[in-house]
Every structure is written in structure tokens, then in C-alpha cells.
Amino acid sequence: MMQNDVVVIGGGISGLSLAYYCVQAGMKTTLLEKNESLGGSFASPQYSSNGKKFWMELGAHTCYSSYQNLLDIVEGCGVTNTIIPRAKVPFTLFVDGKIRSIVSQLNILELLVSVPNLFKLKKTGLSVRSYYSKIVGEKNYEEVIRHFFNAVPSQQTDNFPADMMFKSRPKRKDVLKNYTFQNGLQSVARAIAAKSGLNVFTSQDVNSVVYKDGLYEIRSAGGGEYSAKTLVLATPSLVTSKLLKESNPDLAQHLAKLKAADVDSVGVIVRKENSKLKPVAALISPNDVFFSVVSRDTVPDDNYRGFVFHFQPGLDEKTKRSRITEVLGIGFSKIEHTEAKHNTVPTLQLGHHQWLEKTDQLLKGKKSLLLTGNYFGGMAIEDCVSRSKSEFARMKG
């Protein structure tokens, strides 16, 4: 059985960032990921044909100057020089088969009447719907704005806590306001995984965690066996709940209460000359079978364009393929390459702050057990890294 100071289960940005902090502190650290590749929502599959390379984002697609903890890791991994700007192309609506600007679909009079509420309303205790419908007006919210909010986590967000949807953070003035990386966000995951002192094992679907004689014993479905003084779980809450069922039943039961949604993403690559859509950052189509279509036009390429459809869950392949070709206005034979990915994201509800407070209460005194992920302080990349940093500090404190 491989012995470690720390074993991290889950190779998304949450698990990777916590592993990074542990390695920097000189701890023998092993990271286990059930999939063949690392990154989680940092998913930038590479496509190559006739010497021409192209990547697209199947999950997260933008970083910001306010992501200071992430930037510290980027600098620590020596990949700051790979930061590149995103082209200024618009986020648009897709209505009746045509691209429409956001402003063109808003009731301006209703907006003017409602927007003064921005200066007197507080988000605390309000849902996304109850807060933003007062800021933009009920009709504007229902017909336009809510669909943009739904596109962020690819699920209905009406009942999300308003103060967890978008956050104001201090910004780094020496970094681009919004940016990506030369080979996509997954290149950051690869850079962390390459850090000296971090052992990474992929295709390790962990199915057993036992706490015995002061050590965690971890076993995977493929026969891998690992032990550690400290266990980090950076997996969806339901997976974490199942893994803790024997060793921490109260915490497991609490984690199981949190709901989650599946995100079904399909990316397609087309030759530039075959696509007639004007450059966009994303298409939002109200009440469609997809939440959004995110484009690679933010990083223009001479040969290809990429479009990632974030579909409603449960659709059959024929329905997805049909909608892709309808939106792009081309036959499926014109699609050069496709990629698919499934992610699990939390469904945050009012009362989440109280749920989180109880979670941390249940973790008190358990410095050998760390929990991180996108279901704590928020779903943004920086929220994930910040949680990892605070859990590392709790372990060391």
C-alpha cells in the first residue's frame, strides 16, 4: 500500500489547488483522478489535423484579474507567460434562428424604472430571481436576463442565493481583466500536475475509504491501494458522502442533502469557411434544449471555429445532433470533429450559507479530513481555489 502524507481524491481545479499547497509545504502528496485526464471543468481537448492544432473549452472558459489565489498558483507553476487576452466578441441571444443583441430584447422603459433599486437593495437573503427581477424589471428578467444566469452553471438559477451568483473581488492591476491561456485552461491543470513532489494517478475510481489506526486507507476499483495521514476529498458532494459513509456517517448524511445537476456538453469543430455565424462569445437561446453555445471566437484561429453546446440533461443523440446543425446552419458532414463531456455541478439554494456553516461545524477537530470543491463558497474558479486554500490553512493551523 503506497504511503503518503496526503491523498487527494479528485483532479479538478479544487483537488489540484489543494495538492499544490500541500506539495509547496513539502508534504508527500498523491492525487487520484477517476478519469483518464485531469482538470474537471478545466477541459480543453486538443485537436490536430495536417499539422494544424486547435483546442476548445468544454467547461470553464474564462479567468479574471480578480482570481488572485489562482494567479498565485499560475505564477508558482511558471506559466504566467502563457496568459493571453480574449477577443472582444459579444454574448448574444439566439431568437428564431437569428442572433440578437441583449439590448434589442430588453424593455428599456422597464429597465430605467427598475435599475435605481440597484443602489438600495441588498443581495443577502434574496434569491437570484427576487433580487435581479427588481433590478431589471419582471419582464426583462423573465424573458432575457434569467437565461443568461442559467447559462453560467447550465441549470435553472431562479432560487440560487443572489450573493453567491456573482461576487465582487479585489482585482490585480498587473493582469488582464479577463483572459485565458495559450492552450486553454486545462494547461493550468497540467502545469500543477507536473509539479515536483506530486504523484498523480488517473483512471483511479476510488470506491473505498477506511480510517484505521490514525491513517486513511484508500482503494480504487482498479486495485490501487494508498494510505495517508490526511485525506482530501475534492469530489461532488454525493460522491464525498458515499466515501465517508462508514468513517463519518453524520457528515456523510449532511453532504447527501445537497442537490446537484448534470451538465451534458458537446463540442464541435468546423472549418472556418464552412461557418456563416458572425463571431460571438456565446449564444443564449431562451427556452431551448441547450443552456448556451460557447464559442472559441474569443481566441480566433486561422483555420477552425469551435462551438460547445451545453445541453439540458437527458437528451438523445439525434436531438442534440439535429439542434447543433440547425444552429450552425450546416450539415453534420461539415463538422470536422466532436468532443463530449459530462460534469456535475451543485444546485445552490437559499439557505446554503447555513448548510455550509453546519458542514464546517461537522469538520471541527478533523484536521486530517479536508473537503473542497465547487459547492462551498460558490461555483467560480476562484471560489474553488479559495476553499482549497482555507482548508489547507485549517489543516496547518
N, C-alpha and C positions, 0 to 999 in steps of 0.2 A: 504494500500500500504506500503510495507516494506521500511523503510527509511535507507539510508546509506550515508557514506562519499564518497565511491567509489563503482561503479558496474563495474565489468569486464565481458565482453561478449566474450567467447571463452576460453576453458580449455586446450589448448595445452601448450607447454612449454613457449610460448610468454606470454599468458594470466596469467599463473601460476606464472611466474617470476615477472611480474609487480604486481600481487596481493601480492606476498611475500614482495616486497619492501614497499607496502602500509601498510600491517599489521605490519611490523617491525617499521614503523613510527607511530604506534598507531591509524591508521585510521580504522573506521568500514567499512569492505570490504566484498562484496558479489561477488561471481563468478558464472556465469551461463554457462552451457555447454549443447549443444543440444543433444549429445549422452548420452548413459547410463553410460559410463565410461570416465574418464579424461585421458589426455595425448596427444591427437592428434597424431603426428608422434612418440611419446613415447608410443608405443603399444606393450606390452609384455604379450599376453594372456597366462594363466596358464592352463595346462592340468594335470589331475590326474587320475591314474588307478591302482587299487590294492595297494594303498599306495605309489605309485611311482609318483613323481611330475616332471613336465617338462615345460619350457617356451620357447618361441621363439619371435624374433623381427619381427613385420610386418611393421615397418617403419625405423626410425633411428636405428643404431646398434652399433655405436662406439663413445666413448668420448676420448678426448685427453688432455694432460697436458697443452695445450695452452688455454683451456677453463676456464680461470681464474674466470670470473664472475659466470659461472655455479658452479665451485668448491666452491666459496664463499657461494652460496646458499646451496650446499650439506653439507658443514660444519655447516651452520646455522641451518639446519634441523637435524643435528646429525646422518647422515648416511654415513659419510666418511669411517667408518669401514666395510661397505658393498661393497666397491670398490674391484673388482677382476681383474686379468690380463686376456687378451685374448691369447689363444694359438696361436703359430706361425704356421699357415697353409696358403697356398698360394692363392692369387687371380689368377684365371686361365681363359684361353679361352676354349670354348667348340666347337670344329670344327669337322664336320662329325661324330658326336656321340662319339668323344674321347676328353679327357682332354689334352690340350696342354699348355705348359708354354708360357708366354708372349714373352720371348726372342726367342723361337724357331720360332715364326711367324714374327719376325722383320727382315727387310733387314739391316744387320749390317753395310754394307758399306754406305748406305744412311744415317744411324744414325750417323756414325762417321763424315761424311761430313757436316751434318746439326747441330749437337749439339753445335759447337762453337758459334752459334747465341744466345745461352742462355745467354752469357756474354755481348752481345751488344744490344739485343732487349729489349724494354720496353713494358709492357702489356697495358699501358694506351692508350685508343682509339682503341685497336685492339680486334677483336672477338676471341673466342676460336680457331676457325679454322685458321684464319690468323696468329695468334701467334704460336700455337703449331705445325702447319704444317711446319713452318720454323725451329722449334727446333728439330723435329724428322724426317722430310722429308715428302713430299706429300704422297707418297705411304704408308709409315708406319702409318701416321695419318689416312688416309682413310680406311685402311684395319684392323688396330689394335687399335690404341690409341683412336680414336673418340668413339669407342664402350664402352670403359671404362668410358669416360667422360659422355656419355649418360646414363650410369648405375647409376650415382650419383643421379640425380634428376628424373630418369626414364622418360626422354624425349630427343628430339634432342637438342644438345647444341652447334652446329656449330656457331650460332650467339649470344651466351651468351657473355657478356663482359669478356675478359680474366682475368681482375684484380678482378673479383668477383667469379670466379670459385674456386680457391684455394688461401688462404691467409696465409701469414707468421705472426705469433703472438708470443709474448714472452711466454716462457714455464715455468711451475712450476717444479723446480728440485726435489721437495719432493714427486712428484706424478708420477705414471706410465705413460709412454709415450702415450700408448693407453690402454683403459680399458673399462669395463662395470660394472654392479652391480649384486649382488648375485641373485636377482630376476628380472633382466632385467632393462632397462631404465625406464619403467613405474613405478618402485618402487620409483624413484625420484619424479615423479608427485604425487604419493600417499603421499609421505612424506611432500611435500609442502601443499597439500590439508588438511593435518592433523594439520597444524599449528594453534595454539590457536588464536582466533580472526578472522579467515577466515570462512565465511559462504559459503558453496558450495552446489549448486543445479544442479543436472544433469537432463537430459530429458527436458530441457528448451529451446525450439526452439524460439528464440526471433524474433518477426515479426513486432514490432512497437517501435520506439524511437521518443519521442517528447520532445522538450526543451521548458519549460514553467516556467516563474517567477523565473529564476535562478536555476531551477532543471531539471534534465533529468528524464523523466518518461518512464519506460521500461516495455513492456508487452510481454508475451510469448504466443505461440499458445495454450498451455495447461491452460491458465488462470492466470499464475503467474504475479504479479504486483510489481514493485520495483521502488524506486526513489533514486537519488543520486546527490550530488553536482558535482561530477566528473564522467565522463563516459570513460571507456577504451574499445576500440574495437580491439580485437585480433582474428579477423576472416579473411578469404580470402578477397582480395581486392574487388571482385564483391559483396560479402555479405555486406561488410562495406559500399560500395557505395549505395546499396539499403536501408540500415538502415539510412543513412544520407541524403537521397534524399529530405526530407522535411525541415530538420533543417539546412543543409549545402549543398545546391544544387551545388555550384561551386566546392567544394571539392569532392562531390559525382561524378560529371561528370568527374573530373580528375582521380579519382580512377578507374572508369569504363574503362579507356583506357588500363589498364594493363591486359595482357593476362595471362591465367593460363592453366595448364594441369591436367588431372585426372590420378591418379595412381591407378591401379587395382592390388591389392596384394592378393595372395592366399598362405597360409602356410600349409604345410603338415608335419605330424609326422609319422615316421616309426620306427619299432623296429630295433635296431642296426644290428641284424643278417640278416635282410632282405635287407639291402642296401649294394651294392657292390662298390659304388663310393668311391674312396680314399678321405681322409679328405681334405676339401678345405674351404677357407673363402667365396669364391663366384665363380660362373661360369658366364662368359660373352660369349654369343653366337652371333656373328655378323649377323645382318640382320635376326634375329629370331623373333618369336611372343612375346618374352619377352626381357626386357632390361637386367635383371640379375636374378640369383638364389642365394640368400644369405643363407649361411648355419649356423647352430648352432654349427658347429665343432670348432668354436673359444672358446666355453665353453663346452668341452667334457662331455658327460653323459654316465653312465654305461649301460643304457637301451635303450635310444632313440637317434634318429637323427632328426633334423628339417631342412626343406628347404622352403624358401619363394620365390615364383616366382612373380616378378614384371612385369606384362604383359602390352603389348600395350593395350590401351583402346578400347572398342567396340567388344571384342571377345565373342563368345557364350561359354556356359559352356562345351559343348562337345569338342570344340577345346582346351580349357585350360586343361581339364582333360586328353585328349589324349597326349598333349605335356608333361605334368607332368610325366605320366607313361613312355613315351619314354625316357625322360632324366634320370629318376631314374632307368629305366630298371626293373620295377616291375609292376605287375598287380594292379589295383586300390583296389582290395580286401586286399592287403598287407598294405594299408595306414591306420594307426591307427586312425588318427584324422585330420580334416581340419579346418582352420580358414580363413576368408576373411575380407578384409578391403579396403575402398576407401579413398584416401587422395586427396586434391587439392594442387598443388604446383605452384608457379609463373613461368611464362616463361619470363626470363630476356633477354633483347635485348640491343644492343649498343644504347646508349642514355639514359639508365636507370638512370645514375647519374643526368642527367638534369631533368628527371621526378621526382626523389627523391627530388632534390633541390626545385622544384616548390611545391611539396607536403608539405615540411616543411615551405615554404613561406605562403601557404594557412592556415597552422596551427598557424602561428604567432598571438599572442594575444588571443589564445584559450586555456588557461591553464586548462580549465575544460574538454577538449576533448583530449584524448591521443590515438594514433594509434600505434600498434605494430604488429609484425608478421614476416613471413619469406620472405617478398617481399620488404624489405628496404635495409639494408646493405649487404645482402647475405643470402644464404639458410642454412648455417651451424647452428648447435645448438647454438654456441656462438654468432653468428650474431643476432639470435632471442633474446637471453638474453641481449646482449649489447644494442639493440634497446629499450628493456623494461627499462633498467637502465637509458638510456639517456632521455626517455620520462618521467620517474619519476622525474629526476633532473629538467626537463623543468617545470613540474608542481610545484615543490617546490621552483624553482628559483625566 
